[in-house]
Amino acid sequence: MSDARSYQVIDKSYMRMMVIRCALIFFAGLLITGGIFFLMMRQSIGPTYSEGYRMLAQLNRDIFYKSLVIYGSTVLVALGCIAVTIMLYSHRVAGPVYRLRLFAGSIGKGEISTRVTLRQTDVVHPLAKEMNRMNDNFRMTLTAVMLEMETLEKQAELLEKNQDGREALNQIREGAGRISTLIGKYKL
């Protein structure tokens, strides 16, 4: 994984795709509204001037009320579609962030054998992979420290039994050095 990619928590295409989908919904609403207006406006005006004038006055009122209905319904449908799109996209962020918070809490409680799993399409999936990798590294270091501690305890027991404990002391020092090296990569 490259350095630039490893620091990216949310995919760059997330916001662009959300804006594109909302724009497509808006333009689809405009096209539907335009089509409805085009079909409704295909009325003849009338054979005489006075009939045409009355027809235009009536048509003016009809256009006003019909445009309110059409624009209102189009706006409501577009807002509903946009709200559903936003909810779906926020679900791709909020749910995974909640699971990551639970995962971090379990690690804080000392449960380092757990892993966080997210869907591939979740926005913060790269962050979950990095947190699992961090947890694996921590678990390996902790396992190595525990093995070194067991070795040191065995050497201490040997030292208690033996009068000449120089070799046991040297092994204890070496083990302490290895533990310091293992723990030294963590900044406390």
C-alpha positions in Angstrom: 0.0 0.0 0.0 1.5 3.4 -1.0 2.1 6.1 1.6 -0.5 8.4 -0.1 -3.1 5.7 -0.1 -2.4 4.6 3.5 -3.3 8.0 4.9 -6.6 8.3 2.9 -9.5 7.4 5.2 -12.4 8.2 2.9 -12.1 7.3 -0.8 -11.7 10.4 -3.0 -14.6 9.4 -5.3 -17.1 9.3 -2.4 -18.1 13.0 -2.5 -17.9 13.2 -6.3 -20.2 10.2 -6.8 -22.7 11.6 -4.2 -22.8 15.0 -6.0 -23.1 13.3 -9.4 -26.0 11.2 -8.3 -27.8 14.2 -6.8 -27.2 16.2 -10.0 -28.6 13.4 -12.1 -31.7 13.3 -9.9 -32.1 17.1 -10.3 -31.7 17.0 -14.1 -34.1 14.0 -14.5 -36.7 16.1 -12.6 -36.1 19.0 -14.9 -36.5 16.8 -18.0 -39.7 15.3 -16.6 -41.1 18.7 -15.8 -40.2 20.1 -19.2 -41.9 17.1 -20.9 -45.0 17.5 -18.9 -45.1 21.3 -19.7 -44.6 20.5 -23.4 -47.5 18.1 -23.5 -49.8 20.4 -21.6 -49.1 23.5 -23.8 -50.2 21.9 -27.0 -53.7 23.5 -26.9 -55.1 25.7 -29.7 -55.7 29.4 -28.9 -59.0 29.8 -30.8 -60.4 31.1 -34.1 -61.1 34.8 -33.1 -59.1 37.4 -31.2 -61.5 37.7 -28.3 -61.7 33.9 -27.9 -58.0 33.7 -28.2 -57.6 36.5 -25.5 -60.0 34.6 -23.1 -58.2 31.4 -23.9 -54.8 33.0 -23.1 -56.2 34.5 -19.8 -57.5 31.1 -18.8 -54.3 29.5 -20.0 -52.2 31.9 -18.0 -54.1 30.9 -14.8 -53.9 27.2 -15.7 -50.1 27.5 -16.4 -49.6 29.2 -13.0 -51.5 26.5 -11.0 -50.2 23.6 -13.1 -46.6 24.9 -12.8 -47.1 25.1 -9.0 -48.3 21.5 -9.0 -45.6 20.2 -11.3 -42.7 22.1 -9.8 -43.9 21.3 -6.3 -44.2 17.6 -7.0 -40.9 17.6 -8.9 -39.1 19.3 -6.0 -40.7 16.9 -3.5 -39.7 13.8 -5.6 -36.1 15.2 -6.1 -35.8 16.1 -2.4 -37.0 12.6 -1.5 -34.5 11.0 -3.9 -31.7 13.2 -2.6 -32.6 12.4 1.0 -32.6 8.6 0.2 -29.2 9.0 -1.6 -27.7 10.9 1.4 -29.1 8.4 3.9 -27.6 5.5 1.9 -24.2 7.3 1.6 -24.3 8.3 5.3 -25.0 4.7 6.1 -21.8 3.8 4.4 -20.0 6.2 6.8 -21.9 6.1 10.1 -22.3 2.4 10.5 -18.6 1.6 9.9 -17.5 4.4 12.1 -19.6 3.0 14.9 -18.1 -0.5 14.4 -14.6 1.1 14.4 -15.4 2.8 17.7 -16.5 -0.5 19.2 -13.4 -2.2 17.9 -11.1 0.5 19.4 -13.0 0.1 22.7 -12.4 -3.6 22.7 -8.7 -3.1 22.1 -8.7 -0.6 24.9 -10.1 -3.2 27.2 -7.4 -5.6 26.2 -9.3 -7.8 23.8 -6.6 -7.8 21.1 -7.8 -11.0 19.4 -10.7 -9.2 17.8 -10.8 -7.8 14.3 -13.1 -5.3 12.6 -14.8 -6.3 9.4 -16.4 -3.9 7.0 -18.0 -4.2 3.6 -15.7 -3.5 0.7 -18.0 -0.7 -0.4 -17.9 1.1 3.0 -16.3 4.4 2.8 -13.8 3.9 5.7 -12.8 0.4 4.6 -9.1 1.4 4.2 -9.1 2.7 7.8 -10.4 -0.7 9.1 -7.7 -2.5 7.2 -5.0 -0.3 8.8 -6.6 -0.8 12.3 -6.5 -4.6 11.8 -2.9 -4.4 10.7 -2.0 -2.3 13.7 -3.8 -4.7 16.0 -1.9 -7.7 14.4 1.4 -6.0 14.9 0.6 -5.2 18.5 -0.5 -8.8 19.1 2.7 -10.2 17.6 4.8 -7.8 19.7 2.9 -8.7 22.9 3.3 -12.4 22.1 7.0 -12.0 21.7 7.2 -10.0 25.0 5.3 -12.8 26.7 7.7 -15.4 25.4 10.7 -13.4 26.5 9.2 -13.0 29.9 8.7 -16.8 30.2 12.4 -17.2 29.3 13.4 -14.7 31.9 11.3 -16.4 34.5 13.0 -19.8 33.7 16.4 -18.2 34.0 15.5 -16.6 37.3 14.4 -20.0 38.6 17.7 -21.5 37.3 19.6 -18.7 39.1 17.9 -19.5 42.4 18.9 -23.2 42.1 22.5 -22.6 41.0 25.2 -20.9 42.9 27.2 -19.9 39.8 24.6 -17.8 38.0 26.7 -15.7 35.7 25.3 -17.4 32.5 21.7 -17.1 33.8 22.3 -13.4 34.6 23.7 -12.8 31.1 20.7 -14.5 29.6 18.4 -12.4 31.8 20.2 -9.2 30.6 19.9 -10.3 27.0 16.2 -11.1 27.4 15.6 -7.7 29.1 17.4 -6.1 26.1 15.1 -7.9 23.6 12.0 -6.9 25.6 13.3 -3.3 25.6 13.8 -3.5 21.8 10.3 -4.9 21.3 8.6 -2.3 23.5 10.9 0.5 22.3 9.1 0.8 18.9 6.0 2.0 20.8 6.2 5.6 22.0 4.9 5.8 25.5 
